[in-house]
Amino acid sequence: MRKRKITVGYVVVLLFVCSFALICLYPFLLVISGSFTTNAAAIKYGFRLIPGEFTTASYKTLFKDFSSIANGYKVTVFVTVIGTAGSLLINSMMAYVLSRTNLPGRKVINIYVLITMLFNGGMVPWYIVCTRYLYLQNNILALIIPMLVNAWNIFLIRNFFASISISMYESALLDGAGEFTIFSKIYAPLSKPVMATVLLFTALGYWNDWWHGLMLIEDRNMQPLQMLLRSVISNIQFLQTADPSPEIQALMASVPGDGLKMALVVLTTGPIILLYPFVQRYFVAGIMVGGVKE
């Protein structure tokens, strides 16, 4: 293997990239440290990379009802996996159809999809459609179906498909392959960069979603993690202002409000961060190619 020649420019670029990486990493490390900081230390020293006084009170407070937290994780993981897979399949199939230049009415369909990015019917009509016509209230599908189709992801994948040589499509047709075979055997395998990019965007959307849980889910056993933790914060804030018992008052005194929020950030973002390393190498290619091709 040929060794890279180390130059001054290379060292400068390397130092810049490392410094920028540390700057990006610093806030997350500060959040982790803050989640282990006591109220008194936070007031006296502020939040630092090394806690002034170490405590696990924030996590003890959150895990008072561990079964609810575990159930929230179960619901969120299920919704994220099923929703991401379904959304990726539907959006990519729609993108494949729109990438075909010989599709009758292609321009009209493109405009129709584009309009959904610019306008919507409003929250009240959306709620009526979901509850009265789609029967999604208190249904686990309420956390999946409303986010299945995304116009931006469709156009991103479509543009990537359009960059694939048309000769491959024509050769497959001559060999007797059908449209679904061409999509699944040729286009999908060649589109790993954009598929990984859309997968990451979609998974983040499902993982961080609490709005649909708030609007459509009343059953606590079907609430996603984000909605459940939002309820935990609301309950704790209520206890802090409702003259609680001496035991709870002592616990509240050792748990800073900001520290509790930081603990929530760690619990909710930790698992999804593990997804990024698997798709990172495709991410830039997917954005660049899918974003500039017609």
N, C-alpha and C positions, 0 to 999 in steps of 0.2 A: 504494500500500500504506500502510495506517495505521501510523504510527510508535508503538512502545510507549513509554508514559510511564515514565521512569526515576524510581523512588521509592526511599526509604531501604530499605523492605522488599525491593524487588527486588534492590538491591545486596547486602543481607545474605544473601539466599537464593543469589544467584549466587556470592558469595564462599564460602559454606558448601559448595555443590556442587563448586566448583573445588578447594577444600581437601580435600574427601572423595575426589575423583578422584585427586588427587596422593598421598593416603595409600594408596589402593588400588594405585596404580602404583609406589609406592616399593619394595615388596618385589621386584617383578619386575625393576626396574632394578638393585636390589642383587644379585639372582641373576646377571644378565648381567655386572655388574662383577666379582662374585666369581669367575666362571668364567675371568676374565683376570688373576687375582691370583696372584702367586707364593706359595710356602709361607712364605718368610721374611717377606714383607710381611703376610700374613694373621696370622702369629703376633705380629708387632710392632705393627701398626696395626689389625688386625681387618679385616672386610670393609666397604668404603666405596663410595660412588657412583663415585668416581674411584679406580681401583686404585693402591695405593702403589707397586707395581712391576708393570709390564705384562708379561704372558707369554701365549703361546698353547700352552703345554705341555699343558694339559688337553685341548684339541682335537686336538693332534698324537697324544696317546696314544689317543684314541678312534678317530681315523682311520688308525691303523696298518693296520687291515684294512678299507679303504674299501669293498671289494666286498661284504663282509658287511653293513655299515651300509646300503649302497645296496639290497641285496636285502631287508633288513628293512623299509626304507621302502616298497619295491615291494609286499611282502606286506601291510603295514599299510594302505597306501592302497587296495589292491584289496579287502581285507576290509571296510574302512570304507565305501567307496562301495557295494559290492554289498550288504553287510549292512544299511546304513542305508536304502537304497532298498527292499530286501525287507521289512525290519521295518516301515517306514512304510506300505507297501502292505497288509501283512497286518493290522497293528494297526488301521489306519483302516477296512478292510473289516469287521473284527470289530466295531469301534465303531459303524459304520453299522447293522449288523444289530441290535445291542443298543439302539440309539437308537429303534428302531421299537416303539412302544407296543403294536401289535397282534401282535407276535411271540409265537407259542405257546411257553409255557415260559420266557418272558423272565426272570422272577425266579430260576428255577432256574439258568439259564445264568449270570446275574450272580453268584449265590452261588458257583457253580463257579469262575468266574474269580477272584473275591475270595479264595477259599480258597488259591489258588496264591500269593497275596501273604503269607499268614500261615504256611503250612506247606510243607515239602518232604520228600522221601523220605530225605534225607541224602546225604553225599558218595559213599559206597561204592555204593549202588544207582544213583545218577546215573552214576558211572563205568562200572558194568557195562552199563547201558542204552546209553551212548554207544559203548562199545568192542565189545560182543558182539552187540548188536541193531541199532544204527545204523551200525556199521562206520566210526566217525569217527576212529579212531586213525591218526595220520600222514596225515590228509586235510585239505585246505585248508578243507573245509566244517565241520570241527570248530571253526574260529574264527568261523563265521557262524551255523550252525543253533541252537546252544544259547541264543543271545541274540535270536533273531528275534522272539519273542513276549514282550511285557512288559505285565502286567496293569495297572500304574499308567498307562502310556501309553494303553491301551485305554479306561480310565475317563475319562481327561483328554479324549480326542478325543470319546468318547461324549457327555460333558456339553456339549461345544461344539456337536455336531450337534443335541442336544436344544434348543439355544437358537435354531436356525433355524426360521422360521415353518413350521408344518405345512401351510399353504395352498400353499406352493411345491411341496411333495411331492405334494399332492393334484392340483394343476394339471398337473403333469408326468404323473401317472398318467392323467388325463383325455385328455391329448394322445397317449397311447399309448406313453409312455416306459417301459422296463423298469427294474428295480431297479439294475442295473449302470450304465445310462445316467444315472439320477438321481444315483447316487453320483459318477460321474466327471465329469458335465457341470454339476451344480448344487452338491452338497454339498462336494466337494473344492475347487473354485475359491473358494467362499465361506469356506473354513476355513483360509486361509493363515496367520493368526496361530498357531493351535494346531498346524498342520502344521510350521511353522518351529520352534516350541518343541520339539516331539517330535523333529524332525530334529536339532536341536542336542544334545539329551540323548542320543539314540541314537548319533550320530557320536562324541561324547565317550566313550561307553561302549565302542564298538568300538576307538577310537584308543588308549585307555588300558589295554585289556585285555591282561593277561599270564597270567592264571590258566589260561585254556583252552590256551594255548601250553605252559604248564608241565605240565598234566595229560594232554594228548592228543597233543602234537607232539614227536616225538623227532628227526625230520629237521631238521637245522640250516637247510636251505634254505627251509623252510616256517615258521620261527619269526618271529613278529611283532617289530616294532621294540622294544617294551617288554621283551619276554623276552630279546632279543638284548643289549640294553644292560644288563639285570640280570646277564647272564652276564659281560659285560665288567667290571662292578664286582667281581664275585666273583673273576674271574681276577686283577685288579689287586691286590685284597686278599691273594690267595694269594701273588703275587710279592713283596709287601711283607713277608711273614712267612716266606718260604722261602729266605732267604739268596741272593738273585739275583746275577747277574753284575754286575761293576762298571758296565757301560753302563746296564743297567736300573736299578741302584741309584741312579745319578746322575739318571736321568730321574724316578724315583720321588721323589727328594728335591726336585725342582723342581715337583712336582704335589701340591698339598694335597688331602687326601681330600675335604674339603668343596667345594673348588673343582672337583674332578672331578665330584662329584654335581651341582653347579650347572650345569656344562657339559652334563650329561645332561638336566637340566630344560629348558635352552634348546633342545636338539636335538629333544626330544620334544613340547614344548608350542608351539614357534614356529609350525609349520604349522597346527595346529588353531585357534590364535587368529585366524588370517585368516578363518576361517569365521564368526566371531561378528558382524562388521560387516554381513554380508549378511542376518542374521536378527534383528538387534537390535531393529528397529522393530516387529517382530511379537511379540517375546518377552513383553512385559508384558501385552499384550492376550490372548495365548494362555493365559497362566497365570491371569489374573483371570477371564476368561469360562469357560474350561474347568474351573476349580477350584471355582466356586460354583453352577453350574446343576445341576439334578437331571436 
